[in-house]
Amino acid sequence: RMSSELIVDELTGRASAGSIAVTAEGGTVTTNLQQGLAKSWVNFDGSISTLSARDSFNVSSLVDNGTGNHDQVFTNNMGSVNYSVSGAIADNSPISSNRNNVFQAVAESASQINLNCFGSAQADMNHFYGQAHGDLA
């Protein structure tokens, strides 16, 4: 078996320009490459007054809606509000200090998700993470 390296700047599907099938691990089924990619993600400190991403992808801005309530605004919108979101929050160590907090990520619109942290009250955390998966517009 020969190994090879493919170096390209762009991949385009032959049957459909925006769809590339990849053979799955077992070799008998395929998965759609575009559907498996995160369309937006962010890592930011929610405890400071001026929000800025530590690192991100497809995020134009972060909005502070008040204590523990933040919006992740996309650079490129999703195709509809019917996409999947996830995320997490954490304060500083020890990890046991995070167990009484609840995190909620909601697809508010095609242009943003809401990241919300609360326990007995809204809470700002040092670590907020949000991700979106689905179809871009």
C-alpha positions in Angstrom: 0.0 0.0 0.0 1.4 3.4 -1.0 0.8 6.4 1.1 0.1 9.7 -0.6 -0.3 13.4 0.2 -2.9 15.7 -1.3 -2.2 19.4 -1.1 -5.0 21.7 -2.3 -6.5 25.1 -1.5 -10.1 24.1 -2.2 -12.3 21.0 -2.4 -15.4 21.0 -4.5 -17.8 18.1 -4.9 -18.2 16.7 -8.4 -21.9 15.7 -8.3 -22.8 18.7 -6.1 -20.3 21.5 -5.6 -21.2 21.9 -1.9 -21.3 18.2 -1.0 -18.4 15.8 -0.5 -18.9 12.2 0.7 -16.2 10.6 2.8 -16.0 6.9 3.3 -16.6 6.1 7.0 -14.3 4.1 9.2 -16.0 0.7 8.4 -15.7 1.3 4.7 -19.3 0.4 4.0 -21.0 3.8 4.4 -20.2 7.4 3.7 -20.7 10.6 5.6 -21.1 14.1 4.3 -17.9 16.2 5.0 -19.7 19.6 5.2 -22.4 18.3 7.7 -19.7 17.1 10.1 -17.8 20.4 10.4 -18.4 23.0 13.1 -19.8 26.2 11.5 -18.9 28.4 14.4 -17.1 28.1 17.7 -15.8 30.4 20.4 -13.7 30.4 23.6 -14.0 33.6 25.7 -13.8 35.0 29.3 -17.3 35.9 30.4 -16.1 37.5 33.7 -14.6 40.6 32.2 -16.5 43.8 31.3 -15.3 43.9 27.7 -15.8 40.5 26.0 -13.3 39.4 23.5 -12.6 35.9 22.1 -9.5 34.1 23.2 -10.0 32.2 19.9 -12.9 31.7 17.6 -14.2 30.7 14.1 -17.0 32.4 12.2 -17.7 34.8 15.1 -18.1 38.5 14.3 -18.8 39.7 17.9 -19.8 38.8 21.4 -22.6 40.6 23.2 -22.9 41.0 27.0 -26.6 40.8 27.8 -25.9 41.0 31.5 -24.5 38.7 34.2 -24.0 35.2 32.8 -25.9 35.9 29.5 -24.0 36.3 26.3 -24.6 36.2 22.5 -22.2 34.7 20.0 -22.9 36.5 16.7 -21.8 34.8 13.5 -19.8 36.4 10.7 -21.6 34.1 8.2 -25.2 33.2 9.1 -26.7 29.8 9.3 -29.3 28.8 6.7 -32.1 28.8 9.2 -32.7 28.7 13.0 -32.8 24.8 12.8 -29.2 24.0 13.7 -27.5 22.3 16.6 -25.7 24.2 19.4 -23.7 23.1 22.3 -21.2 24.6 24.7 -19.8 24.6 28.2 -18.8 26.9 31.0 -16.2 26.7 33.8 -14.9 28.9 36.5 -11.4 28.5 37.9 -10.1 25.3 39.5 -11.0 23.2 41.3 -13.4 21.6 38.9 -15.7 20.8 41.8 -16.5 24.6 42.1 -18.4 24.3 38.7 -20.8 21.5 39.6 -23.7 23.7 40.9 -23.9 25.8 37.7 -26.2 25.2 34.8 -25.3 26.0 31.2 -27.7 26.6 28.4 -26.9 27.2 24.7 -29.8 28.2 22.4 -30.1 28.9 18.7 -31.8 32.3 18.9 -31.7 33.1 15.2 -29.8 32.3 12.0 -27.3 35.0 13.0 -26.5 34.1 16.7 -26.7 31.8 19.6 -27.2 32.6 23.3 -24.9 31.2 26.0 -26.3 31.4 29.5 -24.9 30.4 32.9 -26.9 30.2 36.0 -27.1 28.4 39.3 -29.1 30.0 42.2 -28.6 33.2 40.1 -27.0 34.3 36.8 -23.2 33.9 37.0 -20.3 35.1 34.9 -17.6 32.5 34.3 -14.0 32.7 33.3 -14.5 30.2 30.5 -17.5 30.2 28.1 -17.5 27.9 25.0 -20.1 27.8 22.2 -20.4 25.7 19.1 -22.8 25.6 16.2 -23.3 22.8 13.7 -25.7 22.8 10.7 -26.0 24.4 7.3 -24.6 27.9 6.5 -26.8 30.2 4.5 
